[in-house]
Amino acid sequence: MTLYTTALSHRSVREGTDQNNERLEYLGDAILSGVVADYLFLRYPYKGEGYLTEMRSKMVNRATLNDIALKMGIKKVTHFNRNDSSLKASQIFGNTLEALVGAIYLDRGYDRTKRWIFKRIITPHLFMEDLEALEINHKNKLYGWANRNGKTIVFETLDERMEKGRRVFRIGAMVDGKLVSEGKAYNKKDASQIAAQQAVERLGIT
């Protein structure tokens, strides 16, 4: 199996650690984060650590990378269980993009991988002016709204189960004890952020 076939193979179709893309995703995540950190460090020589960290988070967070992966057509070439409707709507394609970065790094080396990241990811998809205005932490936004309006926000675990060998969490955003939205993901942090984003949209919080 080639590096690139492995990078495009989700664990829902290939469970072996040497056959699915999880290890390459780990590597690609680190490479991509490093390239983005270097790019921001050079682009903003007078910005502080807090600003650089926040911008890097906006550029490499799961939602952003998943959106980029979909625009690149990665969903069409990813091998995953297409009968699992939850996977079709999940963020595995951003993870696949990271795995692809890892494969390119192992195949072509750091310098070529860096050029590929600039050509395929940063230049066509990551616009700094838009990212500066992006509110990435929807939970903080929701908590701020609640404080201003005397509301109580609680995130509750509605369900926790094993699906395809992985633990999946369903988190609900409760406003004054009423369920407003839900989020589903492979960890509680991501599930609560998804629930918070939906709550912000449904409540019309700006």
The 8 nearest C-alpha neighbors of each residue, nearest first, counted from 0:
[[1, 4, 5, 2, 18, 3, 17, 6],
 [2, 0, 4, 3, 5, 6, 102, 18],
 [3, 1, 5, 4, 102, 6, 0, 106],
 [2, 4, 6, 5, 1, 102, 7, 99],
 [3, 5, 1, 7, 6, 2, 0, 8],
 [4, 6, 8, 2, 3, 19, 7, 20],
 [5, 7, 20, 3, 98, 99, 4, 8],
 [6, 8, 77, 4, 5, 78, 95, 3],
 [9, 7, 78, 19, 5, 20, 6, 77],
 [10, 8, 79, 19, 11, 20, 12, 78],
 [9, 11, 13, 14, 19, 12, 8, 20],
 [12, 10, 9, 80, 79, 13, 163, 14],
 [13, 11, 10, 79, 80, 9, 14, 78],
 [14, 12, 10, 19, 15, 18, 11, 9],
 [13, 15, 10, 19, 16, 12, 11, 18],
 [16, 14, 18, 17, 13, 19, 10, 12],
 [17, 15, 18, 19, 14, 22, 21, 20],
 [16, 18, 15, 19, 5, 22, 20, 14],
 [17, 19, 15, 16, 5, 13, 20, 14],
 [20, 18, 8, 10, 5, 9, 13, 16],
 [19, 21, 6, 23, 5, 8, 22, 98],
 [20, 22, 24, 23, 19, 25, 16, 98],
 [23, 21, 25, 24, 20, 26, 16, 98],
 [22, 24, 98, 26, 101, 20, 25, 21],
 [98, 25, 23, 21, 97, 27, 22, 26],
 [26, 24, 22, 28, 23, 27, 21, 29],
 [25, 27, 23, 101, 29, 24, 28, 30],
 [101, 26, 28, 97, 100, 30, 24, 98],
 [27, 29, 31, 25, 97, 26, 30, 24],
 [28, 30, 32, 26, 27, 31, 33, 25],
 [31, 29, 27, 33, 32, 28, 34, 26],
 [32, 30, 34, 28, 33, 29, 27, 35],
 [31, 33, 29, 35, 30, 34, 28, 36],
 [32, 34, 36, 30, 31, 35, 29, 37],
 [35, 33, 31, 37, 36, 32, 38, 30],
 [34, 36, 38, 32, 37, 33, 31, 39],
 [37, 35, 33, 39, 38, 34, 32, 40],
 [36, 38, 40, 34, 35, 39, 33, 41],
 [37, 39, 35, 41, 36, 40, 42, 34],
 [40, 38, 42, 36, 41, 37, 43, 35],
 [41, 39, 37, 38, 43, 42, 36, 44],
 [40, 42, 39, 38, 43, 44, 37, 36],
 [43, 41, 39, 40, 38, 44, 37, 45],
 [42, 44, 46, 45, 41, 40, 39, 51],
 [45, 43, 41, 46, 40, 42, 39, 47],
 [46, 44, 43, 47, 40, 42, 41, 48],
 [45, 47, 43, 44, 50, 51, 48, 49],
 [48, 46, 49, 50, 51, 45, 44, 43],
 [47, 49, 51, 50, 52, 46, 53, 40],
 [50, 48, 52, 47, 51, 53, 46, 54],
 [49, 51, 53, 52, 47, 48, 54, 46],
 [52, 50, 48, 54, 53, 49, 55, 47],
 [51, 53, 55, 49, 50, 54, 48, 56],
 [54, 52, 56, 50, 55, 51, 49, 57],
 [55, 53, 57, 51, 56, 52, 50, 58],
 [54, 56, 58, 52, 57, 53, 51, 59],
 [57, 55, 53, 54, 59, 58, 60, 52],
 [56, 58, 54, 55, 60, 59, 53, 135],
 [59, 57, 55, 56, 60, 54, 63, 125],
 [60, 58, 56, 57, 64, 55, 63, 61],
 [61, 59, 56, 63, 57, 62, 58, 64],
 [62, 60, 64, 63, 65, 93, 59, 90],
 [61, 63, 65, 64, 60, 66, 90, 93],
 [64, 62, 66, 65, 60, 61, 67, 59],
 [65, 63, 93, 67, 61, 66, 62, 68],
 [93, 64, 66, 68, 62, 67, 92, 63],
 [65, 67, 63, 69, 64, 68, 62, 70],
 [68, 66, 64, 70, 65, 69, 71, 63],
 [69, 67, 65, 71, 73, 70, 66, 93],
 [70, 68, 72, 66, 71, 67, 73, 74],
 [71, 69, 67, 72, 68, 66, 73, 65],
 [70, 72, 68, 69, 73, 67, 74, 119],
 [73, 71, 69, 70, 74, 75, 68, 76],
 [72, 74, 75, 68, 76, 71, 69, 77],
 [73, 75, 77, 72, 76, 69, 92, 68],
 [76, 74, 73, 72, 77, 78, 69, 71],
 [75, 77, 73, 74, 78, 7, 72, 8],
 [78, 76, 7, 74, 75, 8, 73, 79],
 [77, 79, 8, 7, 9, 76, 12, 80],
 [80, 78, 9, 12, 11, 81, 77, 8],
 [79, 81, 82, 11, 83, 12, 78, 86],
 [80, 82, 83, 79, 87, 84, 86, 78],
 [81, 83, 80, 84, 86, 87, 79, 85],
 [84, 82, 81, 85, 86, 80, 87, 79],
 [83, 85, 87, 86, 82, 88, 81, 80],
 [86, 84, 83, 88, 87, 89, 183, 82],
 [85, 87, 89, 88, 84, 83, 91, 81],
 [88, 86, 84, 85, 89, 81, 83, 90],
 [87, 89, 86, 85, 84, 90, 91, 83],
 [90, 88, 86, 87, 91, 85, 184, 92],
 [89, 91, 92, 65, 93, 61, 62, 94],
 [92, 90, 94, 93, 89, 95, 86, 65],
 [91, 93, 95, 94, 90, 65, 68, 74],
 [65, 92, 94, 64, 96, 95, 68, 91],
 [93, 95, 91, 97, 92, 96, 24, 98],
 [96, 94, 92, 98, 93, 97, 7, 99],
 [95, 97, 93, 99, 94, 98, 68, 92],
 [96, 98, 27, 24, 100, 94, 95, 99],
 [24, 99, 97, 23, 95, 101, 6, 27],
 [98, 100, 96, 102, 6, 101, 97, 95],
 [101, 99, 27, 97, 103, 98, 102, 104],
 [27, 102, 100, 98, 23, 104, 26, 99],
 [101, 103, 99, 105, 104, 100, 2, 3],
 [104, 102, 106, 100, 105, 101, 107, 112],
 [103, 105, 108, 101, 102, 107, 112, 106],
 [106, 104, 102, 103, 108, 107, 101, 109],
 [105, 107, 103, 104, 102, 108, 2, 101],
 [106, 108, 104, 103, 105, 111, 112, 109],
 [109, 107, 104, 110, 105, 111, 106, 112],
 [108, 110, 112, 104, 111, 113, 107, 105],
 [111, 109, 113, 112, 108, 114, 107, 104],
 [112, 110, 114, 113, 109, 108, 107, 115],
 [113, 111, 115, 109, 110, 104, 114, 103],
 [112, 114, 110, 116, 111, 115, 109, 117],
 [115, 113, 111, 117, 112, 116, 118, 110],
 [116, 114, 112, 118, 113, 117, 119, 111],
 [117, 115, 113, 120, 119, 114, 118, 112],
 [116, 118, 121, 114, 115, 122, 120, 119],
 [117, 119, 115, 116, 122, 120, 114, 121],
 [120, 118, 116, 117, 115, 123, 121, 122],
 [121, 119, 116, 124, 117, 122, 123, 118],
 [120, 122, 117, 125, 124, 123, 116, 119],
 [121, 123, 117, 118, 124, 120, 125, 119],
 [124, 122, 121, 120, 125, 119, 118, 126],
 [123, 125, 121, 120, 122, 126, 67, 119],
 [126, 124, 121, 122, 127, 123, 58, 120],
 [127, 125, 129, 128, 130, 124, 122, 121],
 [126, 128, 130, 129, 131, 125, 54, 132],
 [129, 127, 131, 130, 126, 132, 133, 125],
 [130, 128, 132, 127, 131, 126, 133, 125],
 [129, 131, 133, 127, 132, 128, 126, 57],
 [130, 132, 128, 129, 133, 127, 54, 134],
 [131, 133, 130, 129, 134, 128, 127, 135],
 [134, 132, 130, 131, 135, 129, 57, 128],
 [135, 133, 136, 132, 137, 140, 131, 130],
 [134, 136, 133, 137, 57, 56, 60, 53],
 [137, 135, 138, 139, 134, 140, 192, 196],
 [136, 138, 140, 196, 139, 195, 135, 141],
 [139, 137, 141, 195, 140, 136, 142, 192],
 [140, 138, 142, 141, 137, 136, 143, 144],
 [139, 141, 137, 143, 138, 142, 144, 136],
 [140, 142, 138, 144, 143, 139, 137, 145],
 [143, 141, 145, 139, 144, 140, 138, 146],
 [142, 144, 140, 146, 141, 145, 139, 147],
 [145, 143, 141, 147, 142, 146, 148, 140],
 [144, 146, 150, 142, 148, 143, 147, 149],
 [147, 145, 143, 149, 148, 144, 142, 150],
 [146, 148, 144, 145, 149, 143, 150, 142],
 [149, 147, 145, 146, 150, 144, 143, 151],
 [148, 150, 146, 145, 147, 151, 144, 175],
 [149, 151, 145, 148, 175, 146, 152, 174],
 [150, 152, 175, 174, 145, 153, 149, 146],
 [153, 151, 174, 173, 175, 150, 145, 142],
 [152, 154, 173, 172, 155, 151, 174, 176],
 [155, 153, 172, 171, 173, 170, 191, 152],
 [154, 156, 171, 170, 157, 153, 172, 173],
 [155, 157, 170, 158, 169, 171, 154, 168],
 [158, 156, 170, 169, 155, 171, 159, 168],
 [157, 159, 169, 156, 168, 160, 170, 167],
 [160, 158, 168, 167, 169, 166, 157, 161],
 [159, 161, 167, 166, 162, 158, 168, 165],
 [160, 162, 166, 165, 164, 167, 163, 159],
 [161, 163, 165, 164, 166, 160, 167, 185],
 [164, 162, 165, 11, 161, 166, 10, 14],
 [163, 165, 162, 161, 166, 11, 14, 10],
 [166, 164, 161, 162, 163, 167, 185, 160],
 [165, 167, 161, 160, 185, 162, 168, 159],
 [166, 168, 185, 160, 159, 184, 161, 165],
 [167, 169, 159, 184, 183, 158, 185, 187],
 [170, 168, 183, 158, 157, 182, 156, 190],
 [171, 169, 156, 182, 157, 155, 181, 191],
 [170, 172, 181, 155, 154, 180, 173, 157],
 [173, 171, 154, 180, 179, 194, 178, 153],
 [174, 172, 178, 177, 153, 176, 152, 179],
 [173, 175, 152, 177, 176, 151, 178, 179],
 [176, 174, 151, 177, 150, 173, 152, 153],
 [175, 177, 173, 174, 178, 153, 151, 152],
 [178, 176, 173, 174, 175, 179, 172, 180],
 [177, 179, 173, 172, 180, 171, 174, 176],
 [180, 178, 172, 173, 198, 177, 174, 181],
 [181, 179, 172, 194, 198, 171, 178, 197],
 [182, 180, 171, 194, 170, 172, 169, 183],
 [183, 181, 194, 190, 193, 170, 169, 191],
 [182, 184, 169, 190, 168, 170, 181, 167],
 [185, 183, 190, 186, 168, 167, 189, 182],
 [184, 186, 167, 168, 166, 187, 183, 165],
 [187, 185, 184, 188, 189, 168, 190, 167],
 [188, 186, 190, 189, 191, 168, 184, 170],
 [187, 189, 191, 190, 186, 192, 184, 193],
 [188, 190, 192, 191, 187, 186, 184, 193],
 [191, 189, 182, 184, 183, 187, 193, 192],
 [190, 192, 194, 188, 193, 189, 170, 182],
 [191, 193, 195, 189, 194, 190, 196, 138],
 [194, 192, 182, 196, 190, 191, 195, 189],
 [195, 193, 182, 181, 191, 197, 192, 180],
 [194, 196, 192, 198, 138, 193, 197, 137],
 [197, 195, 193, 199, 137, 198, 194, 192],
 [196, 198, 200, 194, 195, 199, 180, 201],
 [199, 197, 195, 201, 200, 196, 180, 202],
 [200, 198, 196, 204, 202, 197, 201, 203],
 [201, 199, 197, 203, 198, 202, 196, 204],
 [202, 200, 198, 203, 199, 197, 204, 179],
 [201, 203, 199, 204, 200, 198, 197, 179],
 [204, 202, 200, 201, 199, 205, 198, 197],
 [203, 205, 199, 202, 200, 144, 141, 201],
 [204, 203, 199, 200, 140, 202, 144, 141]]
